[in-house]
């Protein structure tokens, strides 16, 4: 027994582009996820030769498309 607990193991689950599209976790089609992963634009895994995404990859992709308010921008002196 590894003592990882359900929370630790859930971070190891690999999701297919189709699963991500069906769950609507990201605003991209399965095709776009696959294309951008193949082009190395999106972080992903290639376990077993298939493109899959770990939960951390999904969070990274979401963060890549955040837009911060102008008031948070640093002003140069």
Secondary structure as the mmCIF struct_conf table of DSSP 4:
data_model
#
loop_
_struct_conf.conf_type_id
_struct_conf.id
_struct_conf.beg_label_comp_id
_struct_conf.beg_label_asym_id
_struct_conf.beg_label_seq_id
_struct_conf.end_label_comp_id
_struct_conf.end_label_asym_id
_struct_conf.end_label_seq_id
HELX_RH_AL_P HELX_RH_AL_P1 UNK A 5 UNK A 10
TURN_TY1_P TURN_TY1_P1 UNK A 11 UNK A 12
STRN STRN1 UNK A 15 UNK A 15
HELX_RH_AL_P HELX_RH_AL_P2 UNK A 17 UNK A 23
TURN_TY1_P TURN_TY1_P2 UNK A 24 UNK A 24
BEND BEND1 UNK A 25 UNK A 28
HELX_RH_AL_P HELX_RH_AL_P3 UNK A 30 UNK A 38
TURN_TY1_P TURN_TY1_P3 UNK A 39 UNK A 40
BEND BEND2 UNK A 41 UNK A 42
STRN STRN2 UNK A 45 UNK A 45
HELX_RH_3T_P HELX_RH_3T_P1 UNK A 47 UNK A 49
BEND BEND3 UNK A 50 UNK A 50
STRN STRN3 UNK A 52 UNK A 53
HELX_RH_AL_P HELX_RH_AL_P4 UNK A 55 UNK A 64
TURN_TY1_P TURN_TY1_P4 UNK A 65 UNK A 65
HELX_RH_3T_P HELX_RH_3T_P2 UNK A 70 UNK A 72
BEND BEND4 UNK A 73 UNK A 73
HELX_LH_PP_P HELX_LH_PP_P1 UNK A 74 UNK A 76
#
